Amino acid sequence: MRYLFFYFILLSCSSSKKTDSPKDDFDNLEHIFSSDNWKVTGNGTDTSYWYFSRLGNLAFTVYDFKIREGDSSINEVNHINYAGGAIKWIRSNETLKLVSADSASAIWNDLNDDKAAYTFKRLSDNNISVELPQGKKLLLTKTLSLAIFLARSRYDHIHNTHTFDSPLVQHKGKTLSN
């Protein structure tokens, strides 16, 4: 009888599921996005940029912007935070709820439509694939740090050069001279 009791204890312990804390989920999101500037391309969209900035343990601010005439133009500012027992990405036209996250991927659902899934997968240190509802796909490519990126894009506009891409991207246009 005593062995049967220990067997049930072991069985119940092995079947208990570990749930991540909100901070663990935010740490996973930071591993995917980091506090970096990402070039967003794909699916016929105009090139834009998303800058993720982690604020404390339970928040991110996401800046969505484009470059116009060598300067940034913010389209919207989004917030990812923990509220009401869930991690939510509050965007101007929708709110997404985090369904799952690990160090390589995150799945979000539209708060008003559980079938509308948004999947972010870290492909490498420099690329994240994004699968949107209706099969649309985007690619996020890491660019230079935000401050350097903005300074270089302004310089490029003034001097008709093209230097703000990361070292991985081939330069176009007039090169810098000493």
WOQUI-V918325 format. One record per pair of residues at least 12 apart in sequence whose ideal C-beta (glycine too) atoms are under 6 Angstrom apart, sorted by the first residue. I is the first residue (numbers start at 1). GAP is how many residues later the second one is. D is the distance in whole Angstrom. If there is no record, write none. Layout:
i: {I;I}
gap: {GAP;GAP}
d: {D;D}
This chain:
i: {22;22;23;25;25;26;28;28;28;29;30;31;32;32;33;35;35;35;36;37;37;37;37;37;38;38;38;39;39;40;40;41;42;42;42;43;43;48;49;50;50;51;51;58;59;60;61;62;63;64;67;69;70;70;70;71;72;76;78;94;95;96;97;97;104;105;106;107;116;118;119;126;127;128;143;144;149;152;160;161;161;161}
gap: {36;60;34;62;76;32;73;74;75;72;24;72;74;90;19;17;18;19;106;12;14;106;109;112;12;102;104;102;104;98;100;98;95;96;97;93;94;18;16;12;14;12;95;24;22;20;18;16;14;12;86;88;83;84;87;83;78;16;13;16;16;12;12;14;18;16;14;12;17;14;12;16;14;12;23;22;15;12;14;12;13;15}
d: {6;4;5;6;5;6;4;6;5;6;5;4;6;5;4;6;5;5;6;6;5;5;5;6;5;4;6;5;5;6;6;5;6;4;5;5;6;5;5;6;6;4;5;4;5;4;6;4;6;5;5;6;6;5;2;6;6;5;5;6;4;4;5;5;5;5;5;5;4;6;4;5;6;4;5;6;6;4;6;6;5;6}
